[in-house]
Amino acid sequence: MTAISQDQVEAGAPNDVDLRSPRTADSQQERRALFRLDLDAVVEGRHKLGDLNSVYVPANDGVRIALDVTRPMGDTVDSKRDTILVMTCYGRGKKREPSNSYADLFVPHGYAVVVGDVRGTGASFGVWPGHRSREEILDFSDILDWIAEQSWSTGNVVAYGLSYTANSADLIASRNHSALKGIVPRYVDYDIFFETWPGGAPNLTLDRWSELVESLNRDQNSKDNSNRSSNLRAGIRPVGSEAELAAALLEHGQAPSFISVSTVTCREEWLSKISGFDFSPQAAADLISKSGVPMQNWSSWFDSGAAQGSIRRFLLQSNPMNVIIGPWNHCGRKAYDPLRPDVDDLVPTMQCQQANDFRFVNGCFNGEAVSQPDKVIHYYTCGEGVWKSTRSWPVPATRQRWYIASGSRLSSLPEESGFDLLQVDREFRDVLTNRWDTNGGIGTGEVDYDDRQQYAAARLTYTSAPLERDLEITGHPIAELNVSSTREDGIFFVYLEAVSPDGVSCYLTEGVLRGPHRKVWKGSPFSVLGPQQSYLKSDAEPLVPGQPAKLAFTLLPISALLPAGYRLRVCLAGSESTSFANVPSDGDAPELQFYRGVEGCYIDVPVVER
């Protein structure tokens, strides 16, 4: 049920799709079903948009939730339609505009579309205490009840969304409501804690996004209210009168103040300061599995930690699911492959992605999707430009170990003992168009790491000899650092890159760990992917200045084919102020010693035999 490029479809069977065992479909017929794009779904739908109807629906506690309902033109009050539901914190629509993007997308294909402002946002009443409060999640049941009761409704609903609204779709499924027949969460933050504190490192990109979103719900006259958020508030579509909207906004002004992620040092603080409970879809995995609804999840190797979240979803949940991991920016609008320039010709365009969603949604409503027998991951291999499928993760691979060695070399065998010094530069900045900023940051939203060679001077770099044959890396690389620091706290970054024969260094993936969180969590459900950490205060082990410590952690996943003649490169760093707060932020910047030799630093790379 996934898409390939338009050219591949028009040419017939996708001959360059790699379906070798065990990454395989069960038959030629299934292969065609998985990868054939329904071209009829790409053309314009048969229906025109009817009038938009804005209504208030009371939640169980009496708070009124603002919804927009759009149905095909010509429908009577009793014309039955399946419904697409989207719940957002960004405003369900703009004042004086006759529609919204979701209605524009789905109504032409014969669906009713309901888009709502979550409580405490937009024109809805109530107070928004933070992202996805308990009350906000409970409201979803009341909204589903209301849709099912309408004379125009078949009683069947699919929840849809991108980014925040994708998280809403997941959490709508956690309500286990009989009306819900499927979800399409696109580019979702599956583990919110990890997205905000990857490896325990404060992610300033998410800090900036959170401050913007939370400022939407503060007093319009507040000094800390940005121009951008003021403009968004000014364009909110009312349900009734302007006075009624003003009353809702007055309630919004009671929202709590923004809390910076840089003040948080462990998971317990995140739970207590930010929301009081874990509102991640990952935390609701059992409830979502209990719902049994089929799901189609899109993500990217280069969209924050979205690919890791998709793989965790695949491991944790029993729902029938298509997981599609490609090489896009956040929301899949722009493709990026660091190893080849023609990526736009190899991945589904937004139109093709949406066509696959139409087909999946149809399957949810007619019962075909729920009968899908198992779970499938479709993923793109960078450099190779090929889509592959698997029903198991990790895919079978051999761990290939590379040690840091003297002379900035990466060696397949440990060499002489020693160490390399790195003085942390708190002012060091990396490219803004990175995997973190694409997810709600202050840049363009595109991903482009450019030539990594320009950032090598502020890091320790280790490069292998040229590869004698093609090397496919698919899975989660694992780093083990043997390191000492002059400070009791600090953040350790590991970057994996590929160096072309002409010397261009291409970003592949990265991993990060805050030193005191180095204790490996043996009971993690994700240990099959590599070493995991709990980030609990009770497991914290501050670094002892001058004393070596071992940090074993798992990098973000990637699939990439490095041609013969390329070289592997590992880069080590202690700061990256473009996206992350410095730790520690005061006192002398740490000086780090990375040890070489048998007990020294290395990276294990998952290599797939070809």
Secondary structure as UniProt FT lines:
FT   HELIX           6..10
FT   TURN            15..16
FT   TURN            21..22
FT   HELIX           28..35
FT   HELIX           39..41
FT   STRAND          49..58
FT   TURN            60..61
FT   STRAND          64..72
FT   TURN            73..74
FT   TURN            77..78
FT   STRAND          81..88
FT   TURN            95..96
FT   HELIX           101..106
FT   HELIX           107..109
FT   STRAND          112..117
FT   TURN            119..120
FT   TURN            122..123
FT   TURN            131..132
FT   HELIX           134..149
FT   TURN            151..152
FT   STRAND          153..162
FT   HELIX           164..173
FT   TURN            174..175
FT   TURN            178..179
FT   STRAND          180..186
FT   HELIX           192..196
FT   HELIX           198..200
FT   HELIX           204..215
FT   TURN            216..217
FT   TURN            220..221
FT   TURN            223..224
FT   HELIX           227..234
FT   HELIX           242..252
FT   TURN            253..254
FT   HELIX           261..263
FT   HELIX           267..270
FT   HELIX           271..275
FT   HELIX           281..284
FT   HELIX           285..291
FT   STRAND          295..300
FT   TURN            301..302
FT   TURN            304..305
FT   HELIX           306..316
FT   STRAND          321..326
FT   HELIX           330..332
FT   TURN            338..339
FT   HELIX           343..345
FT   HELIX           350..366
FT   TURN            367..368
FT   HELIX           369..371
FT   STRAND          375..382
FT   TURN            383..385
FT   STRAND          386..390
FT   STRAND          398..405
FT   HELIX           406..408
FT   STRAND          409..411
FT   STRAND          418..423
FT   TURN            426..427
FT   TURN            435..440
FT   HELIX           452..458
FT   STRAND          460..463
FT   STRAND          471..475
FT   STRAND          478..485
FT   STRAND          491..499
FT   TURN            501..502
FT   STRAND          505..514
FT   HELIX           515..517
FT   TURN            522..523
FT   TURN            525..526
FT   HELIX           527..529
FT   HELIX           537..539
FT   TURN            545..546
FT   STRAND          549..554
FT   STRAND          558..562
FT   TURN            564..565
FT   STRAND          567..573
FT   TURN            577..579
FT   STRAND          591..596
FT   TURN            598..599
FT   STRAND          602..608
//
